[in-house]
Amino acid sequence: MRKRKYSFANASFWQRDTICKKLEDMAQKGWMIEKLGRVWTYRNIPPQKLHFEIVYVPGGSEWNPGPTDGEYQLEELCARDGWKLAARWGQVQIFYTDRSNPVPIETDPVTQVENIRRTMKKSLIPSQLMTLLLGVYMVGMSIYFFCSNAVNFLSSLQIIWALMGVQLCVLSLIQLIAYFCWRHKAVQMEENGEFYEQKPLLSQAVNWAVLILNAVVLAVPLSHRLYRSSWLFGVGVLLLVLLAATLVQRLLKKKGVSRRMNLLVSISTVLVVYLVAMGALAAAIFNDSFPGIRKPVEVRDMGGWEYKIYADEIPLRIEDLVGPVESEWSTEANENISLLVSKNQYDQWSLELEKDLPDLHYTVVDVHLPALYETCKRSMLNRYEDVIRDGELLMVDHYQPEEAAPWGVQQVYRRYRDYGADNTWLLCEKGRLVELRLDFEPTSEQMQRVYEILFAK
């Protein structure tokens, strides 16, 4: 039989009766609470009927080198009435007894509410406000990235960053709103000599809804090898940071280091581990050794410069436009896939530079949610903008509409620069956007060939 059992915390700090009822039910099943936190740990005991009570000690802390004098005194006083300490949870101490009619530890609702208020002021409120600020920062940065380049944002891991920010904001707001609602009601009921117990059903339902939403939205991106590797790396870094912080905190606590020094060293450890992990990630990406990143088939020195050579499959090749060409080519395909938008960038260029053969560069954007199509199109059109200073046009660089019929699509835009028309087009048709860059002016037959390969298939 198992000696340990684990479960997620299903109640908030101030939900005293809910926590006690949970612990009493577990004791009857043969499990005694041992540690509390994000995950509750139980140890195996003979099934028995026990009573639990929670006492809030505002002066307590997980960072203290040991229990305070007040906590020791409380433990001694409770022992006289048959209460034994089961576990500590920051400013929370949980006691239990096997007596059928135990003497309550605290009976005054005013004192209970005040202790909880002081405890939350030192623990829950600062932590949830920091979480909320982090979530707001992540959402704010996501909005900035979205406005800067909607296509890149919607087709990349940046959207996961936004979802995590929204989740942090929602969860922290739920905790803060739930606590202040409880406190408002508890202050009213304490005047009647009653302790108000808030039911956790609403907060639990919203928490599960947020988790399920994120799981659904992440399902498609995580099926891609690069995103899956990046996500697993991120989770690994998070677990490593938490493990390092926990080990350092416990080690310093065991050695009797002061609360302030423990907190300072633990935070420094988190920063160091995070920076080292990010440095390792940057080095792995730079050296093409990160799992999921495509590796070149060859790195070749050409004219004193090193070029990475690829042999990826691409839908449209230069041979499809100009006919058979005797040359050695590099063909590269970069994929960015999400549930909302997919962005695939393709490049083909000749390795025989002396032949002066044409290159081919194009980006295919598939918008899976029709409501985002116009947003993505505007984002691609706004990639190029004229440079104007003090009302004077300094540089021409913009898209402008062109006749679409030769290309066979609904809308066509061509890029214009200081020297006139550039051989760059944006082709728009039925949820797909293609930015095509050529080294030559295409014929009507070549335009039709582009349509057949990139749109008709």
C-alpha positions as semicolon CSV with decimal commas, in nm:
position;residue;x (nm);y (nm);z (nm)
1;M;0,000;0,000;0,000
2;R;0,117;0,353;-0,075
3;K;0,274;0,551;0,210
4;R;0,211;0,892;0,052
5;K;-0,080;1,050;-0,133
6;Y;-0,086;1,383;-0,319
7;S;-0,362;1,617;-0,431
8;F;-0,393;1,974;-0,557
9;A;-0,515;2,242;-0,320
10;N;-0,888;2,287;-0,373
11;A;-0,945;2,568;-0,125
12;S;-0,813;2,913;-0,045
13;F;-0,637;3,024;0,273
14;W;-0,946;3,174;0,433
15;Q;-1,185;2,885;0,361
16;R;-1,133;2,738;0,706
17;D;-1,429;2,500;0,729
18;T;-1,376;2,371;0,375
19;I;-1,014;2,280;0,451
20;C;-1,104;2,115;0,784
21;K;-1,384;1,911;0,625
22;K;-1,146;1,793;0,353
23;L;-0,884;1,685;0,607
24;E;-1,141;1,505;0,824
25;D;-1,269;1,312;0,523
26;M;-0,913;1,212;0,428
27;A;-0,839;1,096;0,785
28;Q;-1,143;0,868;0,777
29;K;-0,998;0,720;0,458
30;G;-0,662;0,663;0,626
31;W;-0,467;0,972;0,518
32;M;-0,318;1,240;0,748
33;I;-0,215;1,578;0,610
34;E;0,164;1,623;0,625
35;K;0,253;1,917;0,400
36;L;0,051;2,191;0,235
37;G;0,120;2,423;-0,056
38;R;0,037;2,405;-0,424
39;V;0,024;2,028;-0,370
40;W;-0,102;1,871;-0,048
41;T;0,090;1,570;0,083
42;Y;-0,073;1,303;0,301
43;R;0,084;1,011;0,488
44;N;-0,083;0,680;0,547
45;I;-0,246;0,622;0,890
46;P;-0,510;0,383;1,026
47;P;-0,855;0,519;0,924
48;Q;-0,999;0,719;1,214
49;K;-1,237;0,998;1,298
50;L;-1,045;1,316;1,377
51;H;-1,135;1,679;1,427
52;F;-0,924;1,952;1,264
53;E;-0,892;2,321;1,337
54;I;-0,698;2,597;1,164
55;V;-0,526;2,881;1,346
56;Y;-0,393;3,184;1,160
57;V;-0,064;3,325;1,289
58;P;0,020;3,653;1,110
59;G;0,382;3,645;1,229
60;G;0,455;3,307;1,072
61;S;0,631;3,257;0,739
62;E;0,776;2,984;0,521
63;W;1,098;3,186;0,513
64;N;1,149;3,194;0,889
65;P;1,436;2,972;1,011
66;G;1,190;2,804;1,247
67;P;0,866;2,854;1,436
68;T;0,839;3,184;1,621
69;D;0,799;3,206;1,999
70;G;0,431;3,278;1,947
71;E;0,390;2,961;1,741
72;Y;0,564;2,753;2,006
73;Q;0,341;2,902;2,276
74;L;0,032;2,833;2,069
75;E;0,138;2,473;2,017
76;E;0,187;2,426;2,395
77;L;-0,152;2,578;2,478
78;C;-0,328;2,360;2,221
79;A;-0,154;2,047;2,353
80;R;-0,313;2,104;2,693
81;D;-0,657;2,059;2,535
82;G;-0,554;1,756;2,330
83;W;-0,475;1,933;2,003
84;K;-0,169;1,813;1,811
85;L;0,009;1,999;1,532
86;A;-0,047;1,831;1,194
87;A;0,119;2,076;0,955
88;R;0,223;2,436;0,899
89;W;0,137;2,632;0,584
90;G;0,306;2,969;0,602
91;Q;0,095;3,168;0,849
92;V;-0,147;2,878;0,884
93;Q;-0,118;2,608;1,151
94;I;-0,337;2,300;1,135
95;F;-0,416;2,105;1,453
96;Y;-0,605;1,780;1,503
97;T;-0,747;1,579;1,791
98;D;-0,916;1,244;1,835
99;R;-1,142;1,367;2,116
100;S;-1,513;1,344;2,040
101;N;-1,603;1,683;2,190
102;P;-1,282;1,887;2,182
103;V;-1,245;2,233;2,329
104;P;-1,237;2,480;2,033
105;I;-0,905;2,660;1,990
106;E;-1,066;2,985;1,880
107;T;-1,427;3,084;1,940
108;D;-1,440;3,459;1,882
109;P;-1,534;3,537;1,518
110;V;-1,391;3,889;1,550
111;T;-1,049;3,751;1,645
112;Q;-1,064;3,487;1,373
113;V;-1,152;3,735;1,099
114;E;-0,887;3,982;1,216
115;N;-0,618;3,713;1,219
116;I;-0,715;3,601;0,870
117;R;-0,715;3,964;0,750
118;R;-0,364;4,023;0,890
119;T;-0,244;3,694;0,746
120;M;-0,382;3,769;0,398
121;K;-0,229;4,116;0,408
122;K;0,117;3,959;0,444
123;S;0,072;3,658;0,216
124;L;-0,212;3,632;-0,034
125;I;-0,261;3,997;-0,128
126;P;0,107;4,076;-0,211
127;S;0,157;3,748;-0,401
128;Q;-0,165;3,782;-0,601
129;L;-0,093;4,146;-0,682
130;M;0,251;4,046;-0,812
131;T;0,089;3,770;-1,018
132;L;-0,166;4,017;-1,153
133;L;0,108;4,265;-1,248
134;L;0,302;3,988;-1,423
135;G;-0,013;3,886;-1,611
136;V;-0,086;4,248;-1,711
137;Y;0,274;4,284;-1,832
138;M;0,247;3,967;-2,042
139;V;-0,087;4,075;-2,190
140;G;0,046;4,426;-2,255
141;M;0,354;4,291;-2,435
142;S;0,130;4,058;-2,634
143;I;-0,088;4,349;-2,746
144;Y;0,227;4,536;-2,852
145;F;0,354;4,238;-3,054
146;F;0,009;4,188;-3,207
147;C;-0,010;4,551;-3,318
148;S;0,348;4,536;-3,452
149;N;0,297;4,222;-3,661
150;A;-0,032;4,037;-3,622
151;V;0,068;3,751;-3,853
152;N;0,388;3,669;-3,663
153;F;0,204;3,694;-3,333
154;L;-0,091;3,473;-3,428
155;S;0,126;3,205;-3,589
156;S;0,394;3,175;-3,321
157;L;0,454;3,090;-2,956
158;Q;0,377;3,452;-2,870
159;I;0,009;3,359;-2,857
160;I;0,089;3,109;-2,580
161;W;0,258;3,393;-2,390
162;A;-0,065;3,594;-2,424
163;L;-0,280;3,305;-2,303
164;M;-0,057;3,254;-2,002
165;G;-0,087;3,624;-1,922
166;V;-0,464;3,611;-1,945
167;Q;-0,468;3,303;-1,724
168;L;-0,251;3,473;-1,459
169;C;-0,477;3,780;-1,462
170;V;-0,796;3,576;-1,433
171;L;-0,670;3,346;-1,158
172;S;-0,523;3,629;-0,949
173;L;-0,838;3,840;-0,989
174;I;-1,052;3,543;-0,886
175;Q;-0,848;3,501;-0,568
176;L;-0,849;3,872;-0,484
177;I;-1,218;3,925;-0,559
178;A;-1,315;3,609;-0,371
179;Y;-1,110;3,715;-0,067
180;F;-1,245;4,072;-0,051
181;C;-1,600;3,944;-0,099
182;W;-1,544;3,700;0,188
183;R;-1,393;3,970;0,408
184;H;-1,682;4,208;0,344
185;K;-1,937;3,941;0,434
186;A;-1,732;3,809;0,728
187;V;-1,710;4,154;0,888
188;Q;-2,088;4,186;0,868
189;M;-2,154;3,840;1,018
190;E;-1,895;3,866;1,296
191;E;-2,118;4,130;1,460
192;N;-2,377;3,854;1,507
193;G;-2,118;3,619;1,658
194;E;-2,095;3,406;1,338
195;F;-1,801;3,307;1,121
196;Y;-1,873;3,331;0,749
197;E;-1,760;3,035;0,537
198;Q;-1,737;3,106;0,166
199;K;-1,815;2,824;-0,075
200;P;-1,533;2,764;-0,326
201;L;-1,748;2,628;-0,609
202;L;-1,736;2,941;-0,830
203;S;-1,359;2,991;-0,808
204;Q;-1,297;2,621;-0,871
205;A;-1,525;2,624;-1,176
206;V;-1,351;2,926;-1,327
207;N;-1,006;2,779;-1,254
208;W;-1,096;2,461;-1,437
209;A;-1,248;2,659;-1,725
210;V;-0,924;2,856;-1,772
211;L;-0,711;2,540;-1,762
212;I;-0,935;2,359;-2,011
213;L;-0,936;2,662;-2,244
214;N;-0,557;2,677;-2,247
215;A;-0,530;2,302;-2,303
216;V;-0,761;2,320;-2,605
217;V;-0,588;2,622;-2,760
218;L;-0,242;2,469;-2,709
219;A;-0,335;2,132;-2,856
220;V;-0,259;2,222;-3,218
221;P;0,062;2,427;-3,166
222;L;0,213;2,162;-2,940
223;S;0,171;1,901;-3,211
224;H;0,447;2,080;-3,405
225;R;0,794;1,950;-3,323
226;L;0,958;2,289;-3,267
227;Y;0,675;2,426;-3,052
228;R;0,660;2,103;-2,856
229;S;1,034;2,121;-2,787
230;S;1,011;2,489;-2,691
231;W;0,715;2,425;-2,461
232;L;0,885;2,129;-2,294
233;F;1,200;2,336;-2,251
234;G;0,996;2,616;-2,091
235;V;0,827;2,372;-1,853
236;G;1,165;2,218;-1,774
237;V;1,314;2,560;-1,693
238;L;1,016;2,642;-1,471
239;L;1,050;2,314;-1,281
240;L;1,426;2,364;-1,250
241;V;1,380;2,715;-1,114
242;L;1,118;2,599;-0,863
243;L;1,334;2,305;-0,757
244;A;1,642;2,524;-0,711
245;A;1,448;2,786;-0,514
246;T;1,286;2,520;-0,293
247;L;1,613;2,341;-0,220
248;V;1,796;2,664;-0,138
249;Q;1,508;2,789;0,079
250;R;1,493;2,463;0,275
251;L;1,872;2,441;0,312
252;L;1,900;2,797;0,446
253;K;1,601;2,743;0,672
254;K;1,761;2,429;0,813
255;K;2,083;2,621;0,882
256;G;1,893;2,891;1,070
257;V;1,949;3,173;0,820
258;S;1,731;3,478;0,879
259;R;1,408;3,528;0,688
260;R;1,536;3,830;0,495
261;M;1,864;3,665;0,391
262;N;1,682;3,344;0,294
263;L;1,446;3,540;0,073
264;L;1,730;3,738;-0,088
265;V;1,944;3,431;-0,163
266;S;1,646;3,232;-0,295
267;I;1,545;3,511;-0,536
268;S;1,908;3,544;-0,650
269;T;1,919;3,170;-0,714
270;V;1,606;3,190;-0,928
271;L;1,757;3,470;-1,138
272;V;2,089;3,288;-1,185
273;V;1,927;2,958;-1,283
274;Y;1,693;3,138;-1,525
275;L;1,977;3,333;-1,690
276;V;2,191;3,020;-1,724
277;A;1,899;2,831;-1,882
278;M;1,831;3,116;-2,127
279;G;2,200;3,127;-2,216
280;A;2,198;2,753;-2,283
281;L;1,888;2,796;-2,501
282;A;2,047;3,077;-2,703
283;A;2,363;2,871;-2,756
284;A;2,161;2,566;-2,864
285;I;1,958;2,768;-3,115
286;F;2,271;2,941;-3,250
287;N;2,442;2,605;-3,303
288;D;2,129;2,443;-3,455
289;S;2,131;2,184;-3,176
290;F;1,798;2,267;-3,013
291;P;1,548;1,979;-3,055
292;G;1,298;2,051;-3,330
293;I;1,511;2,306;-3,517
294;R;1,587;2,203;-3,871
295;K;1,953;2,141;-3,931
296;P;2,121;2,238;-4,260
297;V;2,243;1,955;-4,477
298;E;2,568;2,143;-4,523
299;V;2,752;2,459;-4,422
300;R;2,955;2,582;-4,718
301;D;3,217;2,855;-4,752
302;M;3,128;3,071;-5,051
303;G;3,336;3,378;-5,126
304;G;3,465;3,403;-4,770
305;W;3,115;3,373;-4,618
306;E;2,957;3,068;-4,458
307;Y;2,616;2,971;-4,596
308;K;2,376;2,717;-4,451
309;I;2,245;2,485;-4,720
310;Y;1,901;2,322;-4,692
311;A;1,720;2,059;-4,896
312;D;1,358;2,104;-4,778
313;E;1,050;2,029;-4,983
314;I;0,883;2,348;-5,107
315;P;0,555;2,372;-5,302
316;L;0,665;2,624;-5,568
317;R;1,012;2,603;-5,723
318;I;1,190;2,835;-5,963
319;E;1,182;2,555;-6,221
320;D;0,799;2,571;-6,215
321;L;0,826;2,927;-6,349
322;V;1,128;2,932;-6,582
323;G;1,158;2,566;-6,679
324;P;1,442;2,319;-6,614
325;V;1,760;2,480;-6,482
326;E;2,093;2,302;-6,445
327;S;2,209;2,413;-6,100
328;E;2,260;2,308;-5,741
329;W;1,995;2,466;-5,519
330;S;1,930;2,540;-5,154
331;T;1,561;2,511;-5,065
332;E;1,450;2,615;-4,717
333;A;1,106;2,591;-4,553
334;N;1,030;2,763;-4,220
335;E;0,698;2,671;-4,058
336;N;0,501;2,858;-3,793
337;I;0,171;2,691;-3,705
338;S;-0,101;2,775;-3,456
339;L;-0,472;2,709;-3,422
340;L;-0,549;3,053;-3,568
341;V;-0,287;3,123;-3,835
342;S;-0,019;2,926;-4,017
343;K;0,279;3,105;-4,169
344;N;0,519;2,915;-4,395
345;Q;0,820;3,088;-4,548
346;Y;1,002;2,935;-4,846
347;D;1,335;3,030;-5,007
348;Q;1,522;2,890;-5,306
349;W;1,857;3,014;-5,432
350;S;2,136;2,878;-5,649
351;L;2,465;2,765;-5,496
352;E;2,640;2,845;-5,825
353;L;2,665;3,221;-5,775
354;E;2,862;3,273;-6,096
355;K;2,559;3,171;-6,306
356;D;2,353;3,466;-6,176
357;L;2,036;3,256;-6,158
358;P;1,711;3,403;-6,016
359;D;1,614;3,346;-5,653
360;L;1,266;3,269;-5,528
361;H;1,124;3,389;-5,195
362;Y;0,763;3,364;-5,082
363;T;0,555;3,344;-4,766
364;V;0,224;3,158;-4,746
365;V;-0,016;3,263;-4,469
366;D;-0,329;3,057;-4,404
367;V;-0,588;3,224;-4,181
368;H;-0,798;2,951;-4,016
369;L;-1,037;3,193;-3,845
370;P;-1,217;3,408;-4,108
371;A;-1,264;3,696;-3,863
372;L;-0,885;3,742;-3,856
373;Y;-0,835;3,754;-4,234
374;E;-0,859;4,132;-4,279
375;T;-0,639;4,186;-3,972
376;C;-0,368;3,962;-4,117
377;K;-0,394;4,127;-4,457
378;R;-0,354;4,475;-4,307
379;S;-0,058;4,349;-4,106
380;M;0,119;4,230;-4,420
381;L;0,033;4,546;-4,612
382;N;0,167;4,761;-4,330
383;R;0,505;4,587;-4,331
384;Y;0,624;4,857;-4,569
385;E;0,559;5,225;-4,502
386;D;0,681;5,546;-4,663
387;V;0,927;5,746;-4,458
388;I;0,793;6,098;-4,402
389;R;0,962;6,358;-4,184
390;D;0,832;6,711;-4,123
391;G;0,578;6,661;-4,399
392;E;0,849;6,571;-4,654
393;L;0,857;6,232;-4,826
394;L;1,207;6,091;-4,774
395;M;1,159;5,734;-4,895
396;V;0,891;5,556;-5,093
397;D;0,809;5,206;-4,969
398;H;0,451;5,082;-4,974
399;Y;0,201;4,843;-5,130
400;Q;-0,063;4,965;-5,369
401;P;-0,344;4,776;-5,548
402;E;-0,285;4,619;-5,886
403;E;-0,506;4,439;-6,137
404;A;-0,583;4,093;-5,996
405;A;-0,714;3,919;-6,308
406;P;-0,373;3,807;-6,448
407;W;-0,295;3,633;-6,119
408;G;-0,638;3,469;-6,091
409;V;-0,692;3,578;-5,729
410;Q;-0,934;3,819;-5,563
411;Q;-0,690;4,098;-5,474
412;V;-0,332;4,186;-5,565
413;Y;-0,100;4,448;-5,418
414;R;0,244;4,543;-5,550
415;R;0,528;4,698;-5,360
416;Y;0,656;5,036;-5,478
417;R;0,989;5,192;-5,382
418;D;1,195;5,498;-5,479
419;Y;1,285;5,343;-5,815
420;G;0,926;5,248;-5,897
421;A;0,754;4,910;-5,903
422;D;0,933;4,632;-5,715
423;N;0,898;4,264;-5,801
424;T;0,716;4,191;-5,474
425;W;0,345;4,112;-5,467
426;L;0,084;4,031;-5,205
427;L;-0,174;3,789;-5,344
428;C;-0,504;3,752;-5,153
429;E;-0,757;3,472;-5,202
430;K;-1,002;3,277;-4,979
431;G;-0,829;3,276;-4,643
432;R;-0,479;3,260;-4,792
433;L;-0,224;3,540;-4,829
434;V;0,094;3,496;-5,032
435;E;0,381;3,742;-5,039
436;L;0,589;3,663;-5,347
437;R;0,931;3,813;-5,427
438;L;1,093;3,748;-5,765
439;D;1,406;3,866;-5,943
440;F;1,215;3,926;-6,264
441;E;0,884;4,054;-6,405
442;P;0,661;3,746;-6,445
443;T;0,469;3,669;-6,760
444;S;0,096;3,594;-6,759
445;E;0,179;3,223;-6,791
446;Q;0,406;3,241;-6,487
447;M;0,136;3,426;-6,290
448;Q;-0,110;3,151;-6,377
449;R;0,142;2,887;-6,271
450;V;0,178;3,057;-5,928
451;Y;-0,199;3,046;-5,889
452;E;-0,223;2,679;-5,987
453;I;0,042;2,570;-5,735
454;L;-0,022;2,799;-5,440
455;F;-0,398;2,855;-5,462
456;A;-0,576;2,602;-5,682
457;K;-0,432;2,287;-5,521
